[in-house]
Amino acid sequence: MKTRKNILIVDNNCELEQLVKEPLLKQLENSGFSPVVVRAKDGAEAAIKSENQKFDVVLIDTEVPRLMDGGFVYGIHTYKNTQDAELIVISQRDSSDLPESLQSSKFFKKPVSPNELISAMISVLNAQHHGTGAKEPATAAAASKYAVDVRVINAVIKATTHVLGQFGCASVKMEKAGPKSPHDPMMGEVSSVVEIKSQAFQGHLCISFDKGSFLEVVSSMLMEEQTELNKDNQDAVGEINNIIFGNAKAEISSYGVQMTVPKVLLGSGQNVPCAQGSAGMMIPFATEKGKFYITVVALPLAKAA
């Protein structure tokens, strides 16, 4: 009996799939495994397709629209169904310009020939099939083997940028995401933490503003220029983050994820105690006057008795 191998191709216009699918299947007709090729048109669809299906290989075209805007690419090594997948990336960029999460991939600079891609995919599948494809986790976060639902992260990112836009922060730019030790203190001066839990995840989300970004938002919110953090304007972080999480809650709840009421933490160097084996990922954002950070921390799931 042949071993099934699942391949996810992230390709918005079918060209990449058409380039490799038929030749790949033909060359593997007499192999010991049966490849199944699945296509996703962008990062959001890739996250949905990998929600209930484990993939052995992920082939990514970095020029896919909106691919770099969401959490799928940045957390690909931490999601339960792609954390062990071999990554193959094609791009017009140099490999050094890719997010850290893609740095350990098999990289091809465009233009790339179909034969090169197919050979790389066959090499990976053969190595996995014969037990020689094991690799070290690409990030510290991957080592803990936890499951983060990328849709939850994307919902919070979407709600955050929407709400801050309403408060007058029109130029919010997402920067390079990466792993973050859950035992390190928060990066900002005013933060809000909400616990989240599902069948596959237990942990918390945090939105943390530095002084500049917080004063920028709260000045717009209070319709009065704020130049320093004080007791009066610090209370606004709770309201801001209640609005953000409130905007995200309906979508997050539809994924079977439960959220607690946000808890406000004031002052720099704040930390949320986490058990050993926890792991985290941080997505930084820049505004005109400062930065804020969305951090997701996963706690080790309790084993069933």
Summary of the structure (lengths in Angstrom):
residues: 305
radius of gyration: 21.0
end to end distance: 33.9
largest distance: 71.6
contacts: 992
relative contact order: 0.14
helix: 33%
strand: 24%
